[in-house]
C-alpha cells in the first residue's frame, strides 16, 4: 500500500495506463470482430442470425464467472461496486434502459460502437459522442439530472443487504456469500457460455476473439479497479478508497458517464482539482485501439451524414443514449456486461430495458421504411 504522496501518484499513473491499455484492447477487439450489441440484436430480428448475439453473451459469461470467482477468493465485494448497494433503482434502470436501447438504434450503435467507429474515421460518430456526452453531463449534474432525481430515482426498492444475488441468497438461506458467488457464477456464467458455444459459427476464431476477449477485458478492469486500485486506508484521508474512479466505488468498463467526464476534463483541464479517471482513460484507449486496427486492416475511411434527416435521427438517438445511459447507470457494456457480472438486480432490469428499447427502435425504423416505400 502506498505510504507517501509519490507512491500514491505512481500507483495512480499505473492505474490510468492500465485503463488506457485495456480500453485499447477492447477497441481493437471490437473493430476486428464487429462486436456490437445493437448489431447483434438487429441480426437476430432481421436475419435470424445469432452469431453476434452469442459473441455478446460469451463476453457476459466470462465476466460473470470471473467476477464471482474473485468474490469467492475474497478479492472484491460486489456491494462496493457502482452497481451494488441495497438500493434497487428499478424504475431508473427500466426507463433509462429503454431510452438508451431506442436511442442506440437511431444513432447506429451504442456508445462503445460509436467510439470504435470514430477510431475508424466515422465523423457521424464524433457528432453522436459530443451530443451523447453533453446529454449525459446534463443528466449527471444539470437540468435533466434534476428531473431524474425528482422522478425515477425516487422509485426504488431498499433491501436489507446489497442487491447482488449471492448476498440476497446468503441472507435468505444463511449461506456463505463467497460460496454462493462461486456457485452462481459457475452455473449462470457456465450456462451462458455453453449456449454461446453451442453454435459452430460462434466457435470461429473471430467470434471467440470478440466474445472471450471482451469479457476478459471487463474482468481485468474489475481487477484493476477493485484490487490494484483499492486502498483499505488512504494515506491522506485514512478512509477506504478506490483510486481514480469517478464514483469513488469499484468500477469496470462503461462508456456513457466516462464520455461526459472526458468532455468535462477537457473543458476544465487547467483546474488542478480535477483528475483523469479510469473511465476516461478507457474511452481514449477504445478510440486509439480501434484506429490502429482500422488503419492496419485498411478499413479507415471518413464518413459523414447522408442528409439532414440522417443527422436528425442520430442527434435524437445521441440525446436518448446520454440521458438514458446515466439514468440506467450504464450502457450495453456498462450494465450489459460489467453490471450483470456482479449479479445485481438493477443491472438485470437495465439490461432488459435496453433490449426492449432496442427492439422497439428496430420496429420503429422498419415502420419508417415501410411508410416511405
N, C-alpha and C positions, 0 to 999 in steps of 0.2 A: 504494500500500500504506500502511495507517495506521502512523504512526510514534509517536503519543502515545496515552495511555490515553483521552483524549477522542475521538480519531479512531476508535479501536477500538470504543468504546461507540457512536459514531454509526453505524458500519458494522453493528454487531450489531443495533441497532434497525432499521435499514433492512432487514436480512435477515428479521427477525421480522415486520415489517409486510408484506414481500413474501410470506412464507409464509402469513400470515393472509389476504391478498388472494387468493392462488392457491387456498387452501382454500375461500374463499367462492365463487369462480368454479366450482370443482369441485362444491361442494354445490348451487349454483344450477342448474348443468347437469344434475346427477343428478336433482334434483327436477322439472325441466322435461321431461326426456327419459325418465324412469323407467329410467335407467342402473342395471343390477343384474345381476351375474354369475349369481347363483343363479337369478334370474328368467329370464335368457337360456337357461340350460341346461334349466330346467323347461319353458319354452316349446317347446323342441325335443322333449323327451321326451313331454310331454302333448298338445301341439297340432301338432307338426310345423312350427312357425313359427320361422324362423331370423333374424328381423329384429333382435331384441335381441342375439343372438349375433354377428351381423355388426357391430353397433354396438361391442361389446366388442373384437372382433378389429380393427376400424378404429382404435380407440384404441391397441391394441398396435402396429399397423403404423406409426402416426405416431411413437410413442415409439421404435421400433426404428430407423426411418430417421433421425430427428432426433438421437438419442443417438450413433449411429455416425458421422453426419456431423460431430458435434462431436469425436469421437475422431480422425477423419481430419484435422480442422482443427488438432489439437493442443491443443484447449481442455480436454479431460478425458481421464482414463485409467481404463478400466473396472476395472483392477486395484486402484485406490484407492477403489473404491466398497464399500459394505457387502456387495455381492453378489459381489465379486471375490476375488482371492487364490488361492493354489494348492490350498487345502483344499476338496475337493468333499464336502459333507455330504449324501451321497446318502440315507442312512437317515433322517437328521433331516428332510430335505426331503420324502421319501416318506411317512413315518409322520406327521409334523406336518401335511403337506398333506391326507392322508386324514382326519385328525381334524378339521381346520378345515372341509373340504368337507362332511363329515357334519354337523358342528355348525351350519354356516350354514343348512342345510335345517331343522333343528329350531328354530332361532332366527329363522326367517322372513327370512333375509338375512345378508350378511356384515357386517363392521364398518362399512364405508362406508355400506351401505344402512341400517343401524340409526342411524347418525349423521344421515343425511338424514331418516329417519322421525322421529327425535327433534325435528329442526327443524320438522317438520310437526305436532308435538303428540302423537306416539305415546309414551305412558307405558310401554308394554311395552319399547320400545327403550331407555328410560332404565335399566330394571332389567337388561336384557341387557348394556348397556355397562358398568354398575357391576360386574357379575359377571365379564364378559369382562376388564375392567381388573384386577380383583383376581386372577383366574386367571393372567393374563399377568404380573403383578407377581411372583406366586409362582414362575412358571416362569423369570423372569429372575434372581431372587435368593433365592427361597425353597425350600420343600420339593420342589416339582415340578421346580425348577431343578436341584437336586442329582441327582434321578433322571435328568433329561435329560442332564446332563453325564456321568453314570456309565454311560449306556446308548447311546442312538442317536448322540450326538455323538462317541462313540469309534469308530464305524464310518464311517470316512471314507477317501477316496482322495486322496493327496497328489501333486500334479502338479509338474513342474519349472518351470512358469510359471503365470501367472494362468489361471483356468479359463474365461475368455471365449473364444469360438470364434476370433476374429481372432488372439489371442495363441497359441492352440494350433496353428492352421494356419500361422502365421508360423514357429513353431519347427519344424514338420514339413517345410515347403517352403522355408524360408529367405527367405520374402517379407517385405514391409513390413506391420506391424500397421495403420498408418493406411490404406493402400490396401486391405488385406483388410477392414477395418472398413467402409469406404465401399462396397466391392463387396457384402459380405454384407448390409449394411443395406439397400442398394437392392434386392437380389434377394429377400431374405426379407421385408423390410417391404413392398416393392412387390408381391410375390405375395399377401401377406395383404390388402393394400389393394385389389388387383384383385378378389380373391374377395369381399371385403366389398361392393364397389360393383357386383357383377355382378347383384344383385337390385334391381329397381325400387323395392321397399319400403324398401331401405336407402339410397336416394338422396333420400328425403323430407327436408325441412328439419329436422324434429325429430330424426331419426336421425343425420343428418350433424352436427348441432349437438352431440349427445351423444358421438358417436364421435370426430370430429375435434377437438372442443373438449376432451374429457377427455384425449386423447393429447397435445394441445398444452400443457395444464396440467402434466402429468407432465414433459414436456420442459422447460418453463420452470422447474420445481422443480429439475431437474438443473442447469440453468444457474445458478440462484441459489446452490445448494449448492456446485457444483463449480468455478464460475468467479468469480462475485461474492463468495462466501464463502471462497475458498481463499487462504491466505496462505503463500507459499513460505517465509517466515521470520516467525514470530510475534514481535512486538517485545519480549515478556517472556520467552518460553521459547526463542526463536531456533530453534524447530522448525517444520517444515511443519504447517499446521493448517487444518482445515475448521471454520469458526466455527459455533457454535450447533447442531451436530449431536450427538445423544445418543451415537452410536458413535464419534465423532471421525474418521469417514470420510465420504466423499461419500454423500449420501442423496437420495432423491426422495420421492414421496408414498407413505405407508404408514399403517396405522391401528391395528394391534393393540398394538405396542410403545408408540406415542405415546399411546394411551388410558391405558395403565398409567402412563406417565411423567407424564401430565396429572394423574392421581389422586395420584401421589407429590408433584408440585409443589404441589398444593392442600394436602395434608396437612402438608408441610414448608415452607409458604410463608414463614414467618418466618426460616428458615435461609438466611442470605445467601450461603452457599456453593453453593446450588442455583439453577440458572438455567433460564429458559424455553428450550425448544428449537424448532427449525423444525417438527418433527413435531407437537408440542403446539399450536403456533400454527396449523398447518394444520387440525388436528382442530377447534379452536374456530371457525375460518373455515367449515368444511363445515357445521356446525350453523347458523351465522348465515346463510350464503348460502341454504341450503335453507329456513330460516324466512322469509326475506324473500320468496322466490318463492312459498312456500305461502300467505303472507298476501295477497300481491298477486293471486294466482290464486284466492283464496278456497278453498284446499284445506286450510287449517289446521283441524284438529279433534282433540280429545282422544280417545284410545283406550286401553283397558286390556285385561287378560286376560279371556277368555270364562269360564273356570272354572279350578279348581285343576290339572286335567290340562294345560291350555294353558300355564299358568305353569310347571309342572314341566318340560314339554318345552322351553320357552325357556331355562330355567335350565341344563338339561343341555347344550343347544346352546351357550350362552354359555361354559360351562366348557371344552367341547371347542375352541371357537374361540380362547379365551385361551391354553390350553396348546398347541394345535396351531399357532397363528399364530406364537408365539415360537419353537417348535421348528423350524418350517419357515422361519424368518427373514422371514416376511411373509404377507400375505393375498392376496385376489384382485386387489387393486391393488398392494400392496407387492411381491409376487413375480409376480403375473399380468401386470402392465404394467411397473412400474418395473424389477423384476429381470430380466424377459425382455428388456427393451430393451437390457441390457448383453450379451446373448447368453451369459450364464453358465450352466454345466451344472447347478448346484444349483437355479437358478431354473426351468429346464425340468422338472427332476424334481419340484420342489414344485408347479408348475402341474399336472402330470399327476396328482399325488396329490390336489390339490384337486378336479379334475374327477371323478376316480374316487370320492372321498368323497361328492361331491355326488350323483352317480348312485346310489350305494348308499343315501344318505339319502332320495332320492326314491322308490326301490324300497321302503324301509322304511315310509315314510308310506303308500304305496299298499297295502302289506300290512296295515297297521293299519286303513285304511279298509275294506278287504275283510273283515277279521276282525270289525269292529264292525257291518257291514251286516246 
